[in-house]
Amino acid sequence: MDSRCSLPLPDAYLDFLKENGIDPAIYGISDSIPRYIRIKPGSEDQVQELEDEIKCKLEKVVWLPGFFSIPPSVQIANLKAYQDGKIYGMDAASGAAVWALNVSAGDHVLDLCAAPGAKLCMLLDLLGSSGSVTGVDVARHRLAACRTMVQKYALGDHCRLFVADGTTFSLLPLGTQWDAESGASETEEKMNAFKEWMSRRPWKERKRASKARNNNASELVPGAQEPEMIFYGRCSGVVGLTKNEAYKNSRDNEALRFGYDKVLVDAECTHDGSIRHIQKFEYWGWKTLQRRVLDAQRTDTLTHLQLQLLTNGFRLLKAGGSLVYSTCSLTTAQNEDVVEKFLSQNAFAAELQEIDAAQNWPCRSGRIPNTLRFDPSTSQTSGLFVAKFKKIVS
């Protein structure tokens, strides 16, 4: 690859890339990497209309069902199919991470870092009309965007969304035997039971929720805030429950029997593998890049956070269930190093699995067998690391 880069990357970032064995030339090939869209199942008849609107042929991604590539110059937000909720933008590598979970009808799925929402929508698409998807994110405004997405694409019936710390979140899926017992009185059930979700809740209810948030913020230390449900679908299992039932925390080992069938941990990272993300710093300012990516203390904190997210996601997985860990970083510190540390701490419970579907993917093996890396220069996608684990019982 040509080692030149068209972006005016600062010296400190070039040093960061060199230290991590990343070729800076990847940031100069964005014009040759297509954009990707996923067509919502049942909307396949939109292909011809889309081609007419963008005046070029949609290229089917042969290795990933439902995905098409379009020229990088096309702004999908301007397309009628996007505005009508028939397509959404999502990099093919990100789609591969979701596909690796092998979601089946009836699965209960946890998306532990759900924002900005494309993976969440794909999970709901794959799930269909059974099971559930629980989306968690620590950033309220980003999770609100997820809520907007699932409503726009009419995918929210089997979904719950929680503003919560993914490293401590402990709510198991509803509809399993563990949540069958209720200690609520008949009066409490009548007064506090969740009714069907309305996008504009009554003023008194919004006032109570705001007061509860303020109390949490003043009484709890950062990172310890209780989960707050900001959306639930009519088939999510929430309607008819009291607050105590809907927010029932799991006890030790309950997750082994009643946890999630599948968990996705697309962890917060430095985003250095996402070419378009790094390009944005040209407008945001390179000092912002210094603060978000290059600060040594932040990087150390980030790898600790990634391990905590992976560990908690795995804790909430039922025996025999599968977890996919991914980041859009190309560094080994945020990928293979995290995986190695996690495996050393869970040697008798976690098994690193081969991803069967990946045989036809344009990726290569990571440093650890059965881990995968998408490289922008060869995959024609954003950079992504993917590892899949199975929870075994000794």
C-alpha positions in Angstrom: 0.0 0.0 0.0 1.1 3.6 -0.7 2.3 4.9 2.7 1.2 8.4 2.0 -2.0 9.7 3.6 -4.1 12.6 2.3 -5.2 13.6 5.8 -3.0 16.1 7.7 -2.6 13.7 10.6 -0.7 15.2 13.6 2.7 13.8 14.5 1.5 12.4 17.8 -1.2 10.4 16.0 1.3 9.1 13.4 3.5 8.0 16.4 0.4 6.2 17.9 -0.1 4.4 14.5 3.5 3.4 14.3 3.6 2.0 17.9 0.6 -0.1 17.0 1.7 -1.3 13.6 -1.0 0.5 11.7 -0.3 1.9 8.2 -1.4 5.6 8.1 -2.2 5.1 4.4 -5.5 3.6 5.3 -6.8 7.1 5.9 -6.1 8.0 2.4 -8.3 5.4 0.7 -11.7 6.5 1.9 -12.8 7.5 -1.6 -12.3 3.9 -2.7 -14.2 2.3 0.1 -18.0 2.1 -0.6 -20.8 2.9 1.8 -23.0 0.0 2.8 -26.7 -0.2 3.4 -28.9 -3.0 4.8 -32.3 -3.4 3.3 -35.0 -4.1 5.8 -36.5 -7.6 5.3 -39.7 -7.3 3.3 -38.4 -4.2 1.5 -36.4 -5.9 -1.2 -38.6 -4.5 -3.9 -37.0 -1.1 -3.2 -33.8 -2.1 -5.0 -35.0 -0.9 -8.5 -36.3 2.4 -7.0 -33.1 3.0 -5.1 -31.0 2.4 -8.3 -33.2 4.8 -10.2 -32.7 7.4 -7.4 -28.9 7.2 -7.1 -28.5 6.6 -10.8 -26.2 3.6 -10.4 -26.4 -0.1 -9.7 -26.6 -1.4 -6.2 -23.8 -4.0 -5.6 -25.0 -7.0 -3.5 -22.5 -7.9 -0.8 -22.2 -11.6 -1.7 -20.8 -12.6 1.7 -23.3 -10.9 3.9 -27.1 -11.3 3.3 -29.2 -8.2 3.0 -26.3 -5.8 2.5 -25.5 -3.7 -0.6 -22.7 -1.3 -1.4 -23.2 2.1 -2.9 -20.7 4.8 -4.0 -19.1 6.7 -1.1 -20.4 10.0 -2.5 -24.1 9.0 -2.0 -25.7 10.5 1.1 -28.3 8.0 2.2 -30.1 10.4 4.4 -31.4 12.1 1.2 -32.8 8.8 -0.2 -36.6 8.2 -0.1 -36.1 4.6 1.1 -34.1 5.8 4.0 -36.7 8.4 4.9 -39.4 5.8 4.7 -37.6 3.4 7.0 -36.8 0.8 4.3 -32.9 0.9 4.5 -30.3 2.0 7.0 -26.6 2.7 6.7 -24.3 0.2 8.4 -20.7 -0.8 7.5 -20.5 -4.4 6.3 -17.9 -5.3 8.9 -20.2 -4.2 11.7 -22.9 -6.3 10.0 -20.6 -9.3 10.1 -20.1 -8.9 13.9 -23.9 -9.1 14.3 -24.1 -12.0 11.9 -21.5 -13.9 13.8 -23.9 -14.2 16.8 -26.1 -16.5 14.6 -29.3 -15.1 16.1 -32.2 -17.6 16.0 -36.0 -17.2 16.5 -36.9 -17.0 20.1 -33.5 -15.9 21.3 -33.1 -13.3 24.1 -30.3 -11.0 23.0 -28.4 -8.3 24.9 -26.7 -5.5 23.1 -24.5 -4.1 25.9 -23.2 -1.0 24.0 -26.2 -0.3 21.8 -25.7 3.2 20.5 -25.9 4.5 17.8 -28.4 1.8 16.9 -27.7 0.1 13.5 -26.5 -3.2 15.1 -29.5 -3.0 17.4 -31.8 -2.7 14.4 -30.1 -5.6 12.6 -30.5 -7.8 15.7 -34.2 -7.0 15.8 -34.5 -7.7 12.1 -32.9 -11.1 12.5 -35.0 -11.9 15.5 -38.3 -11.3 13.8 -41.5 -11.7 15.8 -40.2 -13.7 18.8 -37.7 -13.5 21.6 -36.4 -10.1 22.7 -33.5 -7.6 22.4 -32.3 -5.6 25.3 -30.3 -2.5 24.4 -28.0 -0.8 27.0 -25.9 2.3 26.7 -24.4 4.7 29.3 -25.1 7.8 27.2 -28.7 9.0 27.4 -28.7 11.1 24.2 -27.1 8.3 22.2 -29.7 5.7 23.5 -32.4 8.2 22.6 -31.2 8.0 19.0 -31.5 4.2 19.2 -35.1 4.7 20.4 -35.8 6.9 17.4 -34.3 4.3 15.1 -36.3 1.3 16.3 -39.5 3.4 16.1 -38.7 4.7 12.7 -38.0 1.2 11.3 -41.0 -0.3 13.2 -38.7 -2.8 15.0 -39.5 -1.9 18.7 -42.2 -4.5 19.6 -39.7 -6.9 21.2 -37.2 -4.4 22.5 -36.2 -2.8 25.8 -33.8 0.1 26.1 -31.9 1.0 29.3 -29.7 3.9 30.1 -27.2 2.1 32.3 -23.6 1.3 32.9 -22.8 -1.8 30.8 -20.1 -2.9 33.3 -22.7 -3.3 36.1 -26.0 -3.9 34.3 -27.7 -6.9 35.8 -31.2 -7.3 34.5 -32.0 -10.6 32.9 -34.4 -11.1 30.0 -38.1 -11.2 30.8 -40.4 -14.0 29.9 -38.1 -16.7 31.5 -39.0 -18.6 34.6 -36.7 -16.6 36.9 -39.1 -13.5 36.7 -42.3 -15.5 37.2 -42.7 -15.0 40.9 -44.1 -11.6 41.9 -44.2 -10.2 45.4 -46.3 -7.2 44.4 -49.6 -6.6 46.0 -52.8 -6.4 44.0 -53.0 -2.6 44.7 -49.4 -2.0 43.6 -50.0 -4.0 40.4 -53.0 -1.9 39.6 -51.4 1.4 40.3 -47.9 0.9 39.0 -48.1 -1.7 36.2 -46.5 -0.6 32.9 -49.0 0.2 30.3 -48.3 0.1 26.5 -45.6 2.5 25.6 -46.6 5.9 24.2 -44.0 8.1 22.5 -45.4 11.1 24.4 -46.1 10.0 28.0 -48.5 11.9 30.3 -47.0 15.0 32.0 -47.2 13.6 35.5 -45.3 10.4 34.4 -42.6 12.5 32.8 -42.3 14.6 35.9 -41.9 11.5 38.1 -39.2 10.1 35.8 -37.3 13.5 35.8 -37.5 13.6 39.6 -36.2 10.0 39.8 -33.3 10.9 37.5 -32.4 13.9 39.5 -32.4 11.9 42.7 -30.2 9.3 41.2 -27.7 11.9 40.0 -27.5 13.5 43.4 -27.4 10.4 45.6 -25.3 7.9 43.6 -21.7 8.1 42.7 -20.8 8.2 38.9 -21.0 4.8 37.3 -23.4 3.5 40.0 -26.6 5.0 38.6 -29.5 2.5 38.5 -30.7 1.4 35.1 -33.5 3.6 33.6 -35.8 2.1 30.9 -36.5 4.7 28.3 -38.4 2.4 25.9 -40.2 -0.9 25.8 -42.2 -2.6 23.1 -45.6 -4.1 23.5 -44.2 -7.7 23.1 -41.1 -7.1 25.2 -42.6 -8.6 28.4 -42.7 -5.3 30.2 -46.4 -4.4 29.7 -48.4 -5.4 32.8 -45.4 -5.7 35.1 -44.8 -3.5 38.2 -41.6 -1.5 38.4 -40.2 -4.0 41.0 -40.8 -6.8 38.5 -39.4 -5.0 35.5 -36.3 -4.0 37.4 -35.6 -7.2 39.2 -31.9 -7.8 39.5 -30.4 -11.2 39.0 -28.8 -13.1 41.8 -25.6 -15.2 41.7 -25.7 -18.0 39.1 -29.3 -17.2 37.9 -27.9 -16.1 34.6 -26.5 -19.6 34.0 -30.1 -20.9 33.6 -32.1 -17.7 32.7 -29.6 -15.4 31.1 -29.3 -14.2 27.6 -28.9 -16.6 24.7 -26.7 -14.1 22.8 -24.7 -11.1 23.9 -23.1 -8.4 21.7 -20.3 -6.3 23.2 -19.3 -3.8 20.6 -17.1 -1.9 23.0 -16.2 1.7 23.2 -12.7 2.1 21.7 -10.3 4.7 20.0 -12.1 4.2 16.6 -8.7 4.2 14.8 -10.0 1.6 12.4 -12.9 3.7 11.3 -11.5 5.9 8.5 -14.6 8.1 8.3 -14.6 8.6 12.1 -10.9 9.8 12.1 -11.6 12.0 9.1 -14.1 13.9 11.2 -11.3 15.2 13.5 -10.2 17.4 10.6 -13.3 19.4 11.4 -13.6 18.7 15.1 -10.0 19.7 15.6 -6.9 17.5 16.1 -6.7 18.6 19.8 -10.0 16.6 20.3 -8.2 13.6 18.8 -5.4 14.1 21.3 -7.9 14.0 24.1 -10.0 11.1 22.9 -7.4 8.8 21.4 -3.9 9.7 22.3 -4.1 10.5 26.0 -2.3 7.6 27.8 -4.5 7.7 30.8 -7.6 7.5 28.7 -6.2 4.6 26.7 -5.4 2.6 29.9 -8.8 3.4 31.3 -10.4 2.3 28.0 -8.8 -1.2 27.9 -9.9 -1.7 31.5 -13.5 -0.6 30.5 -13.4 -3.0 27.6 -12.5 -5.9 29.8 -15.2 -5.0 32.3 -17.8 -4.8 29.5 -16.7 -8.2 28.2 -16.7 -9.7 31.6 -20.2 -8.4 32.6 -21.7 -9.3 29.2 -20.4 -12.9 29.7 -21.7 -13.0 33.2 -25.2 -12.3 31.9 -24.9 -15.1 29.3 -26.7 -18.3 29.9 -24.8 -21.6 29.8 -24.3 -22.7 26.2 -24.9 -19.1 25.0 -22.7 -17.1 22.6 -21.0 -13.7 23.0 -19.4 -11.6 20.3 -16.8 -9.0 21.3 -15.8 -6.4 18.7 -14.1 -3.0 18.4 -13.4 -0.7 15.5 -9.8 -0.3 16.7 -6.9 -1.9 14.9 -4.6 -2.0 18.0 -3.8 -5.3 19.7 -4.1 -3.6 23.2 -7.9 -3.2 22.7 -8.4 -6.5 21.0 -6.2 -9.5 21.4 -4.8 -8.3 24.7 -8.3 -7.9 26.2 -9.3 -11.3 24.9 -6.2 -12.9 26.4 -6.8 -11.3 29.8 -10.5 -12.3 29.7 -9.7 -15.9 28.8 -7.0 -16.1 31.6 -9.7 -15.0 34.1 -12.4 -17.4 32.7 -10.3 -20.4 31.7 -13.0 -22.9 32.7 -16.1 -21.1 31.5 -15.2 -19.4 28.3 -14.3 -21.0 25.0 -13.1 -19.0 22.0 -15.1 -20.2 19.0 -14.5 -20.3 15.3 -17.0 -18.2 13.3 -18.3 -20.6 10.7 -19.8 -17.9 8.5 -16.5 -16.2 8.2 -15.1 -18.7 5.7 -16.2 -16.4 2.9 -15.6 -13.0 4.6 -12.8 -10.7 3.3 -11.0 -10.7 6.7 -7.9 -12.3 8.1 -7.1 -14.1 11.4 -6.1 -12.0 14.4 -3.0 -12.8 16.4 -5.1 -15.3 18.4 -6.6 -18.2 16.4 -10.4 -17.9 15.8 -10.3 -14.1 16.1 -10.8 -12.0 13.0 -9.7 -8.7 11.6 -11.3 -6.6 8.9 -8.6 -4.4 7.3 -9.8 -1.4 5.3 -7.0 -1.9 2.7 -8.1 -5.4 1.9 -11.7 -5.9 3.1 -13.1 -2.6 1.5 -14.9 -2.0 4.8 -14.1 -0.2 8.0 -11.6 -1.8 10.3 -13.0 -4.2 12.8 -11.9 -6.9 15.3 -14.3 -9.7 16.1 -14.0 -12.6 18.7 -16.8 -15.1 19.6 -17.1 -16.9 22.9 -19.2 -19.7 24.1 -20.2 -20.1 27.8 -19.5 -23.7 28.9 -20.2 -25.3 32.2 -17.5 -27.5 33.7 
